[in-house]
Amino acid sequence: MKESAQEAGEVQPNVDEAPKAAPNRGISILDFILRIVAIISTFASAIAMGKSNNKLPFFTRSISRGEYQDLPTFMFFVVANSITSAYLVLSLALSIFHILKSGAKVTRTVLITLDMIILSLLMSGASAAAAIVHLAHKGNVRANWFAICQEFNSFCVRVSGSLVGSFIGILVLMLLILFSAIALSRQ
C-alpha cells in the first residue's frame, strides 16, 4: 500500500503560492530622500550655530559678546551635527546600493546599526545645546544665571533655529531606522 506524500510527512511545494517578494524599492527610495533631508537639516544647523555671534556696542553685566565658541556645549553641538552630516553623505552610497539591490540584508543591518550610533550622537549634542538655550532664554535665578536673550536677541534666534534643524534631523534618523527595520522584516 502506497502512502501519499502528505501522510508520510513530506511537504510538497504549493504552485499557487507566490515567491517571497524582495523588500519594496519604494522604501529604499524613501530612505535615499530622507537621508538628503537629514543632510540638509544637520548641515544647516551646524552652519547656523557656527555663524552665530552677536557683539554689543556697550558692556552689560559681565559679557559684551555672544558666540557659540564661548560654550563647549555649543561647540559639541556643531561637531555632532558636522559628523552626522558627513556620515549621511557617506551613507548615500549604501542607500543607492539598496535601491539597486533591495534584497541586501547585511548592508541594511550595518546601516541600521550605524544610524543608531549617529542618532545617539546627534541627540546628545542637540539635547545638551537645548538645555543651554533654555537657560539663555529663561535664566536661573537660584543659580544667579541671568537670561541673556534680551541682550543677544539675534544670537538666541539663530541658535534656536539651529536647534530646530537638528531636531528635524533626529526625527528623520528615527524614521530611517524604522523604515530600514521594516525593509529587513519583509525579507
QUIURHU-V971829 format. One record per residue. SS is DSSP state (a for helix, b for strand, c for the rest). Layout:
<<SS> <SS>>
//
This chain:
<<c> <c> <c> <c> <c> <c> <c> <c> <c> <c> <c> <c> <c> <c> <c> <c> <c> <c> <c> <c> <c> <c> <c> <c> <a> <a> <a> <a> <a> <a> <a> <a> <a> <a> <a> <a> <a> <a> <a> <a> <a> <a> <a> <a> <a> <a> <a> <a> <a> <a> <c> <c> <b> <b> <b> <b> <b> <b> <b> <b> <c> <c> <b> <b> <b> <b> <b> <a> <a> <a> <c> <a> <a> <a> <a> <a> <a> <a> <a> <a> <a> <a> <a> <a> <a> <a> <a> <a> <a> <a> <a> <a> <a> <a> <a> <a> <a> <a> <a> <a> <c> <c> <c> <c> <c> <a> <a> <a> <a> <a> <a> <a> <a> <a> <a> <a> <a> <a> <a> <a> <a> <a> <a> <a> <a> <a> <a> <a> <a> <a> <a> <a> <a> <a> <a> <a> <a> <a> <c> <b> <c> <c> <c> <c> <b> <c> <c> <c> <c> <c> <c> <c> <a> <a> <a> <a> <a> <a> <a> <a> <a> <a> <a> <a> <a> <a> <a> <a> <a> <a> <a> <a> <a> <a> <a> <a> <a> <a> <a> <a> <a> <a> <a> <a> <a> <c> <c>>
//
